[in-house]
Amino acid sequence: MEMVFAANCIGHQELVTLLLPLLKRTANQHSESSEARIVVTSSSLHSVCRTLDLNQLTKPTRVMPLHPYIDGFWRYCRSKLGNILFTRELTRRLEEEGSEADNVYVNVFFPGNIVTEQWKAWDEYVGNTLGAVFRYIFSIIGQSTQDGAATAIYLATSDQIRVDGIRGQYYIPVAKPDATTDIGNDLVLARDLWDWIESKVTEHLGPRWQGEA
């Protein structure tokens, strides 16, 4: 299994699948205003990935040519596309369930270009000087950690989500709805990816892995 996709997508779907019965019960057992929310973190870099071949997700070999960094970067972008597709399909499944899942809201967001210590990892590929330049530029034109957190907090807590019935949408800083790429709206691919992940998890953990939370 490709490790970046496993960490950023497969684990998320597995966790949500296990928690979903509890989330639905919680959203319905107290009052009409009770609800549950799932907020998924993606990235604007999902736009770099214009294709998603399920067969490549089990290949450890390089997908993209040239430097290994290019391949690793593309794998990350692919996983962020996977997060968006996961959000689309989970939303569709909840809508199919009707009233049982009416009070569960799922949305996805991009926190922004936030300079953190992790950015120093780029130095290995672009050099210390250029890496420092990148960090300086994005510290000016990017978002603060507060702005990055604000969108997630909005999606998790704002009454507007419930009032407007906002589900399956993509948000950017700060708390603004935005469009994804066309492939990010591919509902057939979203369903295929969900089914593929579910089959692979079942293959490794057995058919009874989906216990009720």
RAJOGI-V164375 format. One record per helix or strand of 3 or more residues. SS is the DSSP state (hx for helix, st for strand). FROM is the first residue (numbers start at 1). LEN is the number of residues. If there is no record, write none. Layout:
ss | from | len
SS | FROM | LEN
SS | FROM | LEN
This chain:
ss | from | len
hx | 3 | 26
st | 36 | 7
hx | 44 | 5
hx | 54 | 5
hx | 68 | 34
st | 104 | 7
hx | 117 | 10
hx | 128 | 14
hx | 145 | 13
hx | 159 | 5
st | 170 | 3
st | 176 | 3
hx | 183 | 3
hx | 187 | 19
